[in-house]
Amino acid sequence: MEALRKELSVPPKGNFCNKLYFYQAVRPHYGLPPAKARAKGIAGMFRTAPAYVYANDRIAGSFRGIFEEKDTKKAAKIWDSYGFCSFTTNADHFAPDYPTFLKDGIPGTLRRLEEQPENPVLTDMKETLLGFAAMLKNYETAARERGKSQIAEDLAFLQKNPPATFRQALQLVFLTYIAFVLEGRYAMALGRMDQYLYPYYKNISPEEATELLACTFLKLQEHRWLGGDDVVNICIGGVTPTGEDATNPLSYCILEAVRRANIPGPNLSARFHAKTEDRFYEECLKVIGTGLGYPALMNDEVNIPALARHGYAMEDARDYCFVGCIENFLPGKQPPWSDGRFNVPLYLTEILDREYASMEELLQAFHESLAFGMSEYYALFNNKNTRLNPQTFTQPFLSLFCRDCIGRGKDIREGGALYPSVHGAACMGIGTVTDSLAALDQLVFTQKKYTLKEIKAALDANFEGYEILRQELLAAPKYGNDDDRADRYAVWFVEEMERLVSPYRTRDGGAFYTAIAANTQNISAGAEVPATPDGRRAWEPLSDAASPTYGRDLKGITAVIKSTTKPDYTLVSCGTVLNQKLSPNLLKEDALRGKLAALIKVYFARGGQELQINSVSRKVLQEAMEKPEDHKNLTVRVSGFSAYFTDQSKEVQKDILNRTEHEGV
């Protein structure tokens, strides 16, 4: 694996030329309707994009050969003229139906297409699938030229048969991922790998499986040449569709493989439930303790009810995975995910210019302000989401990987999927809002020490000349300290967001989900928000995701756990992000790691939805900021994903540095 890592460390020259190969393929078909021409262009791109095999490859699939020193302006112009779906219009952040594709293989999928009554949608699906088969042939040829006979034989087999071995199954999955990236898709999840690859695991040793997986995951770093790491979510553990423990020997192989690869790209998520074995906790915490910051730890006891309440079949809700960072998703059964940012604290600052007789009256005014804001948020999203005609902007290759597009003879965006699309509204600043409401409750309505007019004057001045008042705001009850005077407003926040979001529907009738997540957007969102009643100065970052505001959770991680489990997170169907920074010793010493595992079990039993841990010390982070050239490979958990610390902006680096670091449990 280290020899492959060395090969991968040398970046290619030139530009990523997928658009060039699309352009060359689509030129003979300019007279066709756009959807038909686009399908031919995609199929042709699969057929002609160069296949590159590294000298130390174990599993084929690479972008390197698709980089050329060519002027591609005209190709980009043609690509853009045909138009493609985007994140807002359900293009990516998708978990493909890999179980069915592995069972059928390319030939079985072709048979299923040919068994259906012919229509243009199915014809285009077949066109792209045949292009994908040609792509495998190209990789077979490249492997033979490189002297990689085992890879070549596997690829030759896969062109005519479904996979029969673990290596072949992994090969087919990874080249499918490569094809999605060629199409311009991002965050295409690998889903529940320990489930759909497990039937092939019986004839391979754990060490060989781990090494094959590690070499495959290592290649995800090639995406950095396209402009940044790809957030490829992999899900392990949890329960089966029938409710049994799904953790298996392959779950541990995947854990070890991501540890060996030691790169940010595979965004590993581990599902836990009431009967998860202690060893799974232990091994997950060991990998987190390397500094990678993953796996993110997910609670089935919350996520499954959060999904099932939307009417999904229970076996489908139990089979959920994640796309992107932490977004709950039913693999291969709904169109790609979309989400957006809803800046909750902004609407609080807009109602503080008048007096209220009670806290209840203020909350009602806040609700009305938020309700208008959410209606505007919906309009902005819906106007974009419905802008593309589904009949013109078809996605034939993607539709092959969603049930039951083939059986229904429909595109994934036009009713082919078993379930409709969903959208997540990422509701920002639970800590900022909670602390602000708690401060107003105490100083204005309980103690009657200040009027809202006085508070508003201080906020308008960004606390210049009001430092005593600011210190009193900062001294008010704060979320994260197991103080009900503050925490009750976190409960209100989660319930209020669900009240705001639940009436809306996507263009095809799917649900709007609440998300309590940020992904560094707490920084940009904060740049829109003036000073707030929690004592935060204007334009500073908001609290991050579902976490308490950094530096205000002063009573240890146990108090944080108690505060953050008071809201009902079964109302949050997308998911949450609770970022916690722990002393590295808590994850490296066996006794302390055992105590931490016990605390996480309590967190889950109390209704916590998600937990992710950064275990890089403040000292190391400061050194990396001062001498980035000495810490190029330092990986940290950012928020919903891991990344190289020195690649992040100074604002993000400071945000990570400022997180409260807990020394004990």
Summary of the structure (lengths in Angstrom):
residues: 665
radius of gyration: 25.4
end to end distance: 37.0
largest distance: 80.8
contacts: 2436
relative contact order: 0.10
helix: 53%
strand: 10%
